[in-house]
Amino acid sequence: MNLKNKKTTISDIAKALNLSPSAVSKALNQHPRISKSTREAVEEMAAKLQYEPNHLAAALRKGKSYLIGIIVPAIDINFFASVVKGIETIINQEGYNAIITQSDDLIDKEIRSVDALLNTQVDGIICSLANATTSYDHLEKVIQKGVSLVLFDRTAANREDISSVVIDDYQGAKEATEHLVAEGCRNILHLAGPGEILPYRLRAAGYKDVLKKHGIPVRTELIIESHLTQEDGSRCMLKALESLPQIDAVFASSDHAALGAMRVLAEKGIKIPNEVALVGFSNEGFGAFVEPSLSTVDQHGTQMGEWAAKLLLEQCKQKGKEMTPQKIVLPTDLIIRSSSKKRHYTKTNT
């Protein structure tokens, strides 16, 4: 037998020992009706032939794979990495393992990930939707197949039938904007995300409502939408400075966009925070180490992942039973660092 080219099967062990495949299977599973000598002979031959049991097939015979699929837009973003960490912490405790895929914020790749996970017979899927996702046929496929589903952070609009875990994006944006106003800022640029994506829409609403509260005009030219990459932040900041030189603060809906804006301000010799104060969103790891350190809104990714996992595991346990979808809304925390402290501010975090 060429072990390099052929995977050993139960039939191979049975043939070598002149036993039936059923007897070999029972021996490998410690069946009480199989004698000790036969079990030992089977185990010895299995080791000799380098037999590897198909745990997935065995699990599927029992109706569970103990695999959970996770789809994130980008695994190299600290927020999503921390969510995955939280998910794995919870599901591993219950004997589940994760299959992690990333959509790169592309709807086609997200759909392919869903299909691949369904073909792998996962027990459930935890997903944060791509920026480009506006149609949910692939999510409907998951539901129709009876596979548990939980969305987090970026969820499906008007789909209250799908359980989700989100943060209070509106309140987080309000606190960030209130802080900038308290620092004396009045011409606050908002680097916004795509308006069709609910979290970004809520952040923009929080920004606008604070301005209205303080009698500051909401100016459309001070709201620039993008996909909030570092490159987008640089491009949008450069564009804004060309036409709006009076800008005295920036509230970005992502730390990556804030970092891009920060680099442009530095290149232009504009002092942060004295001339332009800056607040980001998501508390990426680099924020505490850039100069000046970046004020931001903490999304508590690990906690979000833990809650998403708990919701999903509950669905898995109650499979086949009617369950009311749940929506968990987690609070945010404003972390004030050097990039936004134009003057003393009493609510200070480290």
SVG drawing of the C-alpha trace seen along z (x, -y; Angstrom):
<svg xmlns="http://www.w3.org/2000/svg" viewBox="-41 -79 46 92">
<polyline fill="none" stroke="black" stroke-width="0.4" points="0.0,0.0 1.3,-3.4 0.6,-5.4 1.8,-8.7 -0.9,-8.6 -3.8,-6.8 -5.5,-7.5 -6.0,-4.4 -9.6,-3.4 -11.4,-1.1 -11.7,1.4 -7.9,1.5 -7.5,2.4 -10.3,5.0 -8.6,6.6 -5.2,6.7 -6.7,8.5 -9.3,10.6 -12.1,8.9 -15.3,7.2 -15.3,3.3 -18.1,3.3 -16.0,5.2 -13.1,2.8 -15.3,-0.2 -16.7,1.1 -13.2,1.9 -12.0,-1.6 -15.0,-3.0 -14.4,-0.7 -17.6,1.3 -18.1,3.6 -19.0,6.6 -15.5,6.6 -12.9,8.6 -9.9,6.9 -7.5,8.9 -9.4,7.9 -9.4,4.2 -5.7,4.3 -5.0,5.9 -7.1,3.3 -5.4,0.4 -2.0,1.8 -2.8,2.3 -4.4,-1.2 -1.2,-2.7 0.9,-0.7 -1.1,-1.8 -1.3,-5.4 -5.1,-5.4 -6.7,-8.8 -10.3,-8.7 -12.7,-11.1 -14.1,-13.0 -16.2,-15.2 -18.0,-12.2 -18.5,-10.8 -19.9,-14.1 -22.2,-14.4 -23.7,-11.0 -24.6,-12.4 -26.2,-15.5 -23.5,-18.0 -20.1,-19.0 -19.0,-21.1 -17.7,-23.7 -18.7,-27.4 -18.0,-29.6 -16.9,-33.2 -17.0,-35.7 -15.3,-39.1 -14.5,-41.9 -10.8,-41.9 -8.9,-39.8 -6.0,-42.3 -8.2,-45.0 -7.8,-44.8 -11.5,-45.1 -12.4,-42.1 -9.5,-40.1 -10.7,-40.8 -14.2,-39.8 -12.8,-36.4 -10.9,-36.0 -14.1,-36.5 -16.0,-34.0 -13.3,-31.3 -13.0,-31.7 -16.7,-30.8 -17.2,-28.2 -14.0,-26.3 -15.4,-25.9 -18.3,-24.0 -16.2,-21.8 -16.6,-23.8 -13.9,-24.9 -13.9,-27.9 -13.4,-28.2 -12.5,-31.8 -12.9,-33.5 -12.7,-37.1 -14.7,-38.9 -12.3,-41.7 -15.5,-43.9 -16.5,-42.2 -20.1,-40.9 -19.1,-38.2 -16.4,-36.8 -18.9,-37.0 -21.3,-34.9 -18.6,-32.4 -17.6,-32.2 -21.2,-31.4 -21.4,-28.6 -18.1,-27.1 -19.1,-27.1 -22.5,-25.5 -20.7,-22.8 -18.5,-22.2 -21.6,-21.4 -20.9,-24.1 -23.4,-24.1 -23.6,-27.9 -22.3,-31.1 -21.3,-34.4 -20.9,-37.2 -20.2,-40.9 -21.4,-42.0 -19.2,-43.6 -19.6,-47.3 -21.0,-46.4 -23.7,-44.0 -27.2,-45.3 -28.8,-42.0 -29.3,-39.2 -30.2,-36.1 -27.1,-34.3 -28.2,-34.9 -31.7,-33.6 -30.0,-30.4 -28.4,-29.9 -31.7,-30.3 -33.5,-28.0 -30.9,-25.2 -31.6,-25.5 -28.1,-26.6 -27.8,-29.0 -26.9,-32.6 -25.8,-35.6 -24.7,-38.9 -22.4,-41.4 -21.4,-45.1 -22.5,-45.4 -26.0,-43.8 -28.7,-43.4 -31.1,-46.4 -34.7,-45.7 -33.9,-42.0 -35.2,-41.8 -35.6,-38.0 -31.8,-37.6 -30.1,-37.7 -27.4,-40.3 -24.9,-42.0 -24.0,-45.6 -22.7,-48.6 -24.5,-51.8 -23.0,-53.6 -25.3,-56.6 -24.3,-57.2 -20.6,-56.6 -20.6,-59.2 -22.5,-61.6 -19.9,-61.4 -17.1,-61.8 -18.7,-64.9 -19.7,-66.4 -16.1,-66.1 -14.9,-68.0 -17.5,-70.7 -16.4,-70.9 -12.9,-71.5 -14.1,-74.6 -14.4,-73.1 -17.1,-74.4 -16.1,-73.4 -15.9,-69.6 -15.3,-67.5 -17.0,-64.0 -15.2,-61.3 -18.2,-59.1 -18.7,-55.5 -21.1,-54.5 -24.5,-55.8 -26.3,-52.6 -24.4,-50.8 -26.4,-51.1 -23.5,-51.6 -22.1,-54.4 -25.5,-56.0 -26.0,-55.9 -22.6,-57.5 -23.4,-60.3 -26.8,-60.8 -25.1,-61.1 -22.6,-63.7 -25.4,-65.8 -27.7,-65.7 -24.9,-67.1 -24.2,-69.9 -27.9,-70.8 -28.1,-70.6 -25.3,-73.3 -26.7,-75.5 -23.9,-74.6 -25.1,-74.3 -24.9,-70.9 -23.0,-71.5 -23.1,-68.8 -19.6,-69.8 -18.2,-68.8 -19.5,-65.2 -17.4,-63.1 -18.3,-59.4 -15.8,-56.7 -14.9,-53.1 -12.7,-54.5 -9.4,-53.0 -6.2,-54.8 -5.9,-55.9 -9.5,-57.2 -8.8,-59.2 -5.8,-60.8 -7.6,-61.5 -10.7,-63.0 -8.6,-65.1 -6.6,-66.5 -9.8,-67.3 -11.4,-69.0 -8.4,-71.2 -8.4,-72.5 -11.9,-73.8 -12.5,-74.1 -9.4,-75.6 -11.4,-76.6 -11.7,-73.0 -10.8,-72.8 -11.6,-69.2 -12.1,-65.8 -14.4,-63.0 -13.6,-59.9 -15.8,-56.8 -12.7,-54.5 -9.3,-54.8 -7.7,-53.8 -9.3,-56.9 -8.3,-59.0 -4.7,-57.8 -4.8,-58.8 -6.1,-62.2 -3.4,-62.6 -0.7,-62.0 -2.0,-64.6 -2.3,-67.1 1.3,-66.4 2.5,-66.8 0.8,-70.1 2.4,-71.3 -1.0,-71.6 -0.7,-71.0 -2.8,-68.3 -4.7,-69.1 -4.0,-72.8 -5.2,-73.7 -7.2,-70.5 -8.4,-68.1 -8.9,-64.5 -11.1,-61.6 -11.4,-58.2 -13.6,-55.1 -12.9,-51.5 -9.8,-51.7 -7.3,-50.0 -4.1,-49.0 -1.9,-51.6 -3.9,-54.5 -2.1,-54.5 1.4,-54.6 1.1,-57.2 2.2,-60.7 0.0,-62.4 -1.9,-59.4 -5.3,-59.0 -8.6,-59.7 -11.2,-57.1 -14.4,-55.2 -13.9,-51.7 -16.2,-49.1 -15.3,-46.3 -14.7,-43.7 -13.9,-40.8 -17.1,-41.3 -19.0,-41.6 -17.6,-38.3 -18.4,-36.6 -22.1,-37.7 -22.3,-36.6 -21.0,-33.2 -23.4,-32.8 -26.4,-33.7 -25.3,-31.3 -24.6,-28.4 -28.1,-28.9 -29.5,-28.6 -27.5,-25.4 -28.9,-23.9 -32.4,-24.8 -32.2,-23.7 -35.6,-22.8 -37.4,-24.9 -38.9,-28.3 -36.8,-31.0 -37.3,-34.8 -34.4,-36.6 -32.4,-38.7 -30.5,-42.0 -27.8,-42.8 -26.7,-46.5 -23.4,-47.0 -22.2,-50.4 -19.2,-52.2 -16.4,-54.1 -14.8,-57.3 -11.0,-57.1 -9.5,-60.6 -5.9,-60.9 -3.6,-63.7 -5.0,-64.1 -8.2,-65.9 -7.3,-67.6 -7.2,-71.3 -7.8,-72.3 -8.4,-70.6 -11.4,-68.2 -12.8,-66.6 -13.8,-63.2 -10.4,-61.6 -9.6,-58.0 -6.3,-56.3"/>
</svg>
